[in-house]
């Protein structure tokens, strides 16, 4: 079994690179790092099917509607990243995520010696909950959405991106139970927990290379968080400023990044992974297009009618998006029912 796994070729499907990181997604990055820390050979492909594959010149009305309906669930409950090898697939939204699935299946396991250590368990819980929630809050509520746009929908027109951003802000506020009345208190709680986590992790790390004797999934999640916070969040970010107060965490991130991410890579040159056929023709270069100009063919009456109807259809979808933006901007978040007893804390 182990021998067949070593012979198999594994491919990690992630979101596009950005911010100087191999992938700009805060969920994809730890999976990439996990495979690197384990020295596990893999190929890296980028998914450009949804929502990044949409280009301004190819928008259709039906696809605009599809994006508006589905985008919110894709950001928070998403199959990306995932790993595939033949018929084997490990999705992010199944069985505790890709890293846990790889451990359960005996493919990549960095935690064999740590799963029973109470301190390790509590540290991992802080990183995967308190710090992950702080990043989510910063991306969608505590910022203008610039970083989120670069990660999830960089190719969409500004108006569509703005509508999707506002929709996701609403979803995140619901998830955290944020209303107009408790917004400041909730924000203070999120940042307070993140600062507590930074302090505990900094104390545990000290001057060591890893948090414990050797790399584990705890280092995977912490390193991903440190690199994303430093490189993807704006300089004015409250979370980024809190992290910068702990010099050893910064050195930890820089050292492991240079040793595992910037050194020789065992993953192949990234390619874009799409459901579309890979046999599509390439656009000719400028030089060839200038030398050979094709005579312009006159459109038929049927083509003119189809083009005119398509314009009308896109116009109606634009109006729908504008109505959506106006409705969401006037939504009263105080109507959301929140159970204040659902919170948790660490002593």
N, C-alpha and C positions, 0 to 999 in steps of 0.2 A: 504493500500500500504506500509506504513512505517512498519507495523507489519510483513508483509510477508518478507520485506527486512531484518529485524532483525533475522528472523528465518532461512533465507537462509545462506548457507555456501559459503564464497568467498575464492578463491584461487588466490594468486599473483604468476605469472610465471615470474621468473627473471633469470639473468645469475648467474653463480657460485660465491660463496664467495671467496674473496681473499683480501690480504692486511689487514687482521684482521677485515674486514667489512662483514656484512651479505650478501652483494652482491657487487662484485667489479666493476660493471658497473656504470658509472656516470649518466646514464639515469634511471636505475632501482632503484638506491639508494634513490633518493628523493621520489619515489612512496612508497617504503617501510617505509620511515620515516613519510610520510604523514599519512599513516594508523596508525602508532604508536602514533603520536601526537593526532590523533582523537580518540584514544583508541578503534579502530575498530577491532573486532576479524576477523582473517583471517588465512588461511593456506599458507605456503610458499613452493613452489616447484621450482626446477631448470630445465630449459630447456637445454637438452644436445643433441638436434636434429641437430642444425646448429648454428655455425660451430664447437662447442665444442665436439660433439659426435664422431668426427672422431678420430680413434686411428691408430697408426702406423701399427698395424698388420692387419687392415681391409680396407686399402685404395684400391679403385678400380680406374681404369683409367677414367671411365665415371664420377665418383664423383670428381676427381681432376679437370676435365674440368668444371664441374658444379660450383665448388668452385671459380675457376678463373673468371668465368663469372658473378657470383651473389654476391660475397662477398662485393664489394664496396657499393652496394645499401643497403645491410643488416646492415652495421655499421651506416650509416647516416639516412636511412629511414627504420626503423625496427619495426616490430610488437612487439618485446620484449622491455619492459615489457608489460604484459597484465593481466587483471583480469577476471576471469570467475566464473560463478555461474549458474549451469544448462544451460539454453539456452542463458544466458546473457554473453556477452563478451565485454570488453572495451580494445581496442588496442592502443598502443602508437602512431601509425601513423594515427589515425583517430580522427577527431573532437577536435583538439587541445591537444591530449594526454590523458593519463589515468586519471590524476587528474582533468582535466577540464570536462571530460566525467562523472566522478563520481559526480561532483558538479552539472552538468546540469541534471543528472538523480535523484538528491535528495538523493543519497546514502551516500556520505561523502562531507560535505560543511563546510570548516573552514573560508570562506571568506565573509560570509553574511554581516558582519558589516564593511568591509573594501573596497569593490569594488568601492565605490564612492569617496574614499579619494585620492586626487591627489598625495600626498607624497608616499602613499603606492603603487600606480600604477607605479610611476616612479622608486621606489626602486625595485619592482618586475621586471620591464623591464630591469634594469641594471643587475640583477642577471641572468635572463633567456637569455640575449643576450650577453652582454660584458663578463661576467664571464664564461658562457657556451662556448663561442667562444675561450676564452683563454685556457680553459681546452682541447678543441678539438685541438687547435694549439700545445699545449704541448705534447699531446699524439702522434700526427702523424708527426709533422714537427719539433718541438723544442726539440726532444729527440731521442734516439736510438731505440725506439719502444719496450723496455722491458716491460713497463707497459701495453701497448696495447696488446702485445702477451699474457700476463697473463690473460687479461680480455676476449679476443675474440677468440683466437685459441691456447690455451696452449698445446693441445695434438697433434697438427700437426707437422710433421717433419720440421726441421729448414729451409730447402730450400723452401718448400711450404709456410711456414710462412713468410719468407723473401720476396717472390714474392708478396704475398697478402699485406704485409706492404707497399711495394713500390707502388703498385697499389693504395692503399688508400692514401698515401702521395700525389700522383698525383691528386686524387679526391678532397682532402682537399685544395690543392693549387689552384685548379680551383675555388672552392667555395669561397675562400678568395680573388681571383684575384691576386695571388702571381706569379710574374715572376722573372727572374734573375735580371732585372733592378730595381724592386721596393721591393725586398725581405726584405732588412734592414728597409725600411720605414714602410712596412706593419707590421713587427714584432714590431717595436717601437710603432705603433698605437695600436696594440692589448694589449700590456703590459701597455701602458699609460691609456687606458680605464679601464683596470682591477684595476689599482692603484687608479684611481678616484672613482671607485665603492667601493673599500675597504674603502677609506676614508669617503665616504658618509655613508656607512652602519655602520662603527665604530662610527661615530658621532651620528647617530640616535639611535644606540643600547645603548651607554653609559654603565651604570651598570645594565640595566634591564635584566630580564630573557629572554624575547622575544622582537622582534623589536617593536611591538606595545603591546597593553594591554594583549593579549592572543595569542596563536599560530595560525598561518595562513599558507597558501601555500607559502608565502614569507619566513617564517622560514623553511618550508620544503625544498625549493630550496637552501637557504643559508646554512643550516646545512649540506645538502648533499654535497654541494660544499666544505665547510670547511673540512669536514671529508675526502673526496676523495683527496683533494689537500694535506692535511697533511700526509695521510697514503699511498696513491697510487703513488704520484709523487716522483721522486728522490730528495735527499737532495740538489742537485745542481740546482733544478728547479727555474727559475726566478720567476714564479708565486708563488711557495711555500715560497720563501724568502720574497716576497712582502707581503704575508699574515701574516707572522711571525712578521712583524713590528707593527701589531695591536693586542696587548695583550688581549683586551676585546673580540675580535672575537675568539681568541684561547680558552679563558675561556668559552665563550658561547658554542662553539662546544663540549668541554670536559664535561661541566655540563649537557647539554641536552643528550649527548651520554650516560652518566652514568645513567641518570634518565629514559630515554625512550628506549634505545637500549640494555643496559646491564642489566637492572632490569628485573623482571619477564616478560616473554614473553607470549602474548596471541596467538601467531601463533604456528602452529603445527611444529613438527620436520620436517625439509625440506626433500623433496624427489626429485628425478630426474624425470622430465616430458619429455617423449619421445613418438614419434608416434609408436615406436616399441612395441611389445607385452610385457606386464609385466610378462608373464608366462615363460620367458626364464629360462633355467636351470642354476643353480649356478655352478661355477667351484669348483671341489672337493678340500678339504684341502690337504696340503702336506703330512700329516700323512697317510691319506687314500690312496693317490696315490702311496705311497711307498710300502704299504702292499699288494696292489692288482694291479699288473702290467699286463696290457692286452697284449697279443701277437700282434706284429706288423703285420698288414695285408698288403700284397703285392699289390701295385697299379696295376690297369688294364691298358692296352695300351691306352684306351680312356682317363683315368684320367691323364696319363703322357702327352698325346698330349695336353689336355686342360691346364695343368699346364705350359707347355712350351709356348703355345700361350699367356697365361696370362702374363708371364714374358716379352715376346716381346712387348705386349701392354703397360705394365707399363713402359718399357724402352722408348717407343715412347713418352709417356706422360711426362717423366722426361726431355727428350730432348726439348719438347714443353715449359716446365717451364723454362728451361735454356735460351731458345731463348727469352721468355717473359722478363726474368730478364735483359738480355743484351739489349733488345730494350728499356725497361723502363729506364734503367740507362743512355742511350744515348739520351733520349727525351729532346728536347729543349723547356722548359716551356715559353720561350719568344714568342712562336707562339700563345699562348692563348690570345684571345682578351678580354680585360677587360674594362668595363665602369667605369671610375674613379669617376663618379658622383653618384654612387649607395650607397656611404657611408652615415652614419648618425651620429649625435652627440647629446649630451645632454648639455644644457647650465647650 
